[in-house]
Amino acid sequence: MRKKVIAGNWKMYKTQAETSEFLLNFLHTLEETPEDREIVLCVPFTDLGILSKSLHGSRVQLGAQNVHWEEQGAYTGEISGPMLTEIGVRYVVIGHSERRQYFNETDETVNLRLKAAQRYGLTPILCVGESKQQRDALETESLIISQLAKGLVDVDQNNLIIAYEPIWAIGTGDTCESIEANRVIGLIRSQLSNPDVPIQYGGSVKPNNIDEIMAQPEIDGALVGGASLEPSSFARIVNYQ
Ligand SMILES: O=C(CO)COP(=O)(O)O
């Protein structure tokens, strides 16, 4: 049985004060949440400290949004694996399309970050997915196969989550049809040596489509952007049927 993982990706949203308010309205909603799913919040670095204290003893796991491949060094603006694990971070998003687009992240640096995350005991969430232009040019399959082949060199597939995030579905309200997401995720699975790697869908996941998404046989979870920022909508998503 593959693990189900619902993760919020807060991107560059929420000050510490806003994070405290979120927790007040969110944590109590988990009392009835079935035990079969892992819940993760991947938050800005400045929110990790407060969450590591407030989430202690709760069932919500802590995630970051980046990790450098060196243990330490002169890398202004970066963060290392030991810095994250020391404060209780368990997961890290790697290769998100926003980092590939705005911060020169390549399959090669993604691969370095994945291996470093595992080296320091973090579970990486590797994001892959095509743009609208690539989809229209019928390049979805070849692009994803290439992202996986380059990104996963020497990566341990026993400590890995993959998120399929079609770029055209991110922040647009234009969700990928769940049957199509299921098909692409099946393709991703066919490229892996470990068929039990949990594979999430991400891109305009909302309270009104999470049940249908999670009903798909290949889909093991969701990586949720905008809808994870609001306690009641993230609570509904986490409590999918
Ligand atoms: O990028 C995403 C999660 O990593 C998806 O964002 P939205 O849920 O806002 O579309």
The ligand as an ORCA input file, in Angstrom:
! r2SCAN-3c Opt
* xyz 0 1
  O       2.593     25.020     -7.341
  C       1.758     24.403     -6.705
  C       2.149     23.587     -5.542
  O       3.515     23.385     -5.495
  C       0.317     24.477     -7.032
  O      -0.142     25.746     -6.782
  P      -1.728     26.041     -6.814
  O      -2.377     24.979     -5.957
  O      -1.873     27.409     -6.261
  O      -2.151     25.917     -8.245
*
